[in-house]
Amino acid sequence: MKFFLTGASGLVGSAFAQAAARRGHHVTGLVGAFAGPIPGVNVKRTLDLTDDAALTSAVLDAFPDAIVNCAAVAEPAQCDADPARAQALNVALPATLARLAHHLSAKFIHLSSEQVFDGTNASPYSLQSTPKPINLYGRQKLESERLVHAAAPEFAIILRAPLLTGNSLAGTRSLHERLFADWSAGKTPRVFSDEIRQPCTASNLTDLMLELLERNDVRGVYHWAGADALSRLELARRIRAHFKLSETTAPIEAVTRAADPRAASKRQAILTLDLKPLAGKVKTPIETFEAQLDQLIIPAPFRAWYQSV
Ligand SMILES: NC(=O)c1ccc[n+]([C@@H]2O[C@H](COP(=O)([O-])OP(=O)(O)OC[C@H]3O[C@@H](n4cnc5c(N)ncnc54)[C@H](OP(=O)(O)O)[C@@H]3O)[C@@H](O)[C@H]2O)c1
């Protein structure tokens, strides 16, 4: 298949390009600021995705079988810092891409987030649960779902993804990479002991995306996540233990939501997803956290620090 991939330099986009290349697909990868090579991308294009005319012409040039949208402002804090930019990338862009997919009769896959939910459910959110976002990022993701579905109901797959682990191109994007950034700078990351997440790796998510795109019978909204629901504190401690770092070299400050109510008001307590109907019906495995740890590498920017401790 010919893929038009936005966000090819990001955590998910770069994993998608590599997985697509392994499966013999052709990828036109779009980047914004990223200047380096991207394994798996056949044609790399630099484009500001908020430029509608340039985007439309790039899509029509590529004439893809599927559009894969991995571009976003994927950090809630960054959405709050620049709401207009976040609206353009998180809402207007997917709507435009969905219209283009409809125009070309191309498949379209868009990434949404577990953060469309409010995090007050002790049990996993299912596809029947009512989304109730508590931050701007979650509201934008929910709005994008509605617009994508309205523009391309017969072509679009929308995947609500969990907190992602894995290895990014820059080595600074994913959960363990951020911990390394803090530790190598002599900082102590503050980690919530009462926030529960159900992570999977970006590469596991992209294997699923490819599996769904290669089939002809999948449309609509789906949930995906890992096998284990763990506190952020447990996730951080297991990452530290996996890399055999000591509590002195790699300190972690455990905090509770009650101790930081201002931060907690925009963060969900428990985000777990019911993976029906995909669970058991797809070949992509649901990853344990242990299996995720085995895939993590020491991030390139922090290798010298790691070797020195
Ligand atoms: N990471 C997570 O834990 C997580 C969890 C759930 C859902 N998701 C969703 O998964 C998707 C991918 O997230 P991610 O973590 O891979 O994001 P990411 O690593 O932050 O990557 C964002 C991508 O968007 C591109 N981009 C941003 N603004 C652009 C612009 N104006 N023009 C061109 N490209 C632009 C960036 O390109 P440059 O760097 O080249 O500028 C980069 O490739 C997003 O929809 C996100 O909301 C992520």
The ligand as an SDF file (V2000), in Angstrom:
LIG
                    3D

 48 52  0  0  0  0  0  0  0  0999 V2000
    2.6530    9.8630   23.1160 N   0  0  0  0  0  0  0  0  0  0  0  0
    1.6350    9.3830   23.7930 C   0  0  0  0  0  0  0  0  0  0  0  0
    1.7890    8.9120   24.9520 O   0  0  0  0  0  0  0  0  0  0  0  0
    0.2590    9.3400   23.1730 C   0  0  0  0  0  0  0  0  0  0  0  0
   -0.7710    8.7280   23.8800 C   0  0  0  0  0  0  0  0  0  0  0  0
   -2.0470    8.6480   23.3000 C   0  0  0  0  0  0  0  0  0  0  0  0
   -2.2790    9.1990   22.0490 C   0  0  0  0  0  0  0  0  0  0  0  0
   -1.2460    9.8040   21.3910 N   0  0  0  0  0  0  0  0  0  0  0  0
   -1.5420   10.3820   20.0630 C   0  0  0  0  0  0  0  0  0  0  0  0
   -0.7330    9.7260   19.0990 O   0  0  0  0  0  0  0  0  0  0  0  0
   -0.4020   10.6360   18.0610 C   0  0  0  0  0  0  0  0  0  0  0  0
    1.1100   10.6790   17.8720 C   0  0  0  0  0  0  0  0  0  0  0  0
    1.6890   11.1750   19.0780 O   0  0  0  0  0  0  0  0  0  0  0  0
    3.2610   11.2070   19.3050 P   0  0  0  0  0  0  0  0  0  0  0  0
    3.4930   10.9660   20.7470 O   0  0  0  0  0  0  0  0  0  0  0  0
    3.9280   10.3550   18.2950 O   0  0  0  0  0  0  0  0  0  0  0  0
    3.5730   12.7510   19.0050 O   0  0  0  0  0  0  0  0  0  0  0  0
    5.0040   13.4520   18.9130 P   0  0  0  0  0  0  0  0  0  0  0  0
    6.0970   12.4840   19.1940 O   0  0  0  0  0  0  0  0  0  0  0  0
    4.9170   14.6900   19.7220 O   0  0  0  0  0  0  0  0  0  0  0  0
    5.0920   13.8650   17.3790 O   0  0  0  0  0  0  0  0  0  0  0  0
    4.3140   14.8910   16.8590 C   0  0  0  0  0  0  0  0  0  0  0  0
    4.5460   14.9500   15.3620 C   0  0  0  0  0  0  0  0  0  0  0  0
    3.7490   16.0110   14.8300 O   0  0  0  0  0  0  0  0  0  0  0  0
    4.5620   16.7570   13.9200 C   0  0  0  0  0  0  0  0  0  0  0  0
    4.1090   18.1400   13.8520 N   0  0  0  0  0  0  0  0  0  0  0  0
    3.6670   18.9350   14.8620 C   0  0  0  0  0  0  0  0  0  0  0  0
    3.3340   20.1520   14.3820 N   0  0  0  0  0  0  0  0  0  0  0  0
    3.5650   20.1310   13.0390 C   0  0  0  0  0  0  0  0  0  0  0  0
    3.4060   21.0640   11.9810 C   0  0  0  0  0  0  0  0  0  0  0  0
    2.8970   22.3140   12.1900 N   0  0  0  0  0  0  0  0  0  0  0  0
    3.7360   20.6900   10.7250 N   0  0  0  0  0  0  0  0  0  0  0  0
    4.2590   19.4690   10.4840 C   0  0  0  0  0  0  0  0  0  0  0  0
    4.3960   18.5130   11.4430 N   0  0  0  0  0  0  0  0  0  0  0  0
    4.0700   18.8490   12.7010 C   0  0  0  0  0  0  0  0  0  0  0  0
    5.9630   16.6920   14.5200 C   0  0  0  0  0  0  0  0  0  0  0  0
    6.9000   16.9650   13.5020 O   0  0  0  0  0  0  0  0  0  0  0  0
    8.3250   17.6770   13.7900 P   0  0  0  0  0  0  0  0  0  0  0  0
    8.8320   17.1280   15.0850 O   0  0  0  0  0  0  0  0  0  0  0  0
    9.1420   17.2690   12.5950 O   0  0  0  0  0  0  0  0  0  0  0  0
    8.0480   19.1490   13.8410 O   0  0  0  0  0  0  0  0  0  0  0  0
    5.9970   15.2220   14.9790 C   0  0  0  0  0  0  0  0  0  0  0  0
    6.3440   14.3810   13.9000 O   0  0  0  0  0  0  0  0  0  0  0  0
   -1.0270   11.9740   18.4390 C   0  0  0  0  0  0  0  0  0  0  0  0
   -2.2790   12.0990   17.8500 O   0  0  0  0  0  0  0  0  0  0  0  0
   -1.1870   11.8480   19.9500 C   0  0  0  0  0  0  0  0  0  0  0  0
   -2.2020   12.6940   20.4180 O   0  0  0  0  0  0  0  0  0  0  0  0
    0.0220    9.8820   21.9070 C   0  0  0  0  0  0  0  0  0  0  0  0
  1  2  1  0
  2  3  2  0
  2  4  1  0
  4  5  1  0
  4 48  2  0
  5  6  2  0
  6  7  1  0
  7  8  2  0
  8  9  1  0
  8 48  1  0
  9 10  1  0
  9 46  1  0
 10 11  1  0
 11 12  1  0
 11 44  1  0
 12 13  1  0
 13 14  1  0
 14 15  2  0
 14 16  1  0
 14 17  1  0
 17 18  1  0
 18 19  2  0
 18 20  1  0
 18 21  1  0
 21 22  1  0
 22 23  1  0
 23 24  1  0
 23 42  1  0
 24 25  1  0
 25 26  1  0
 25 36  1  0
 26 27  1  0
 26 35  1  0
 27 28  2  0
 28 29  1  0
 29 30  1  0
 29 35  2  0
 30 31  1  0
 30 32  2  0
 32 33  1  0
 33 34  2  0
 34 35  1  0
 36 37  1  0
 36 42  1  0
 37 38  1  0
 38 39  2  0
 38 40  1  0
 38 41  1  0
 42 43  1  0
 44 45  1  0
 44 46  1  0
 46 47  1  0
M  CHG  2   8   1  16  -1
M  END
$$$$
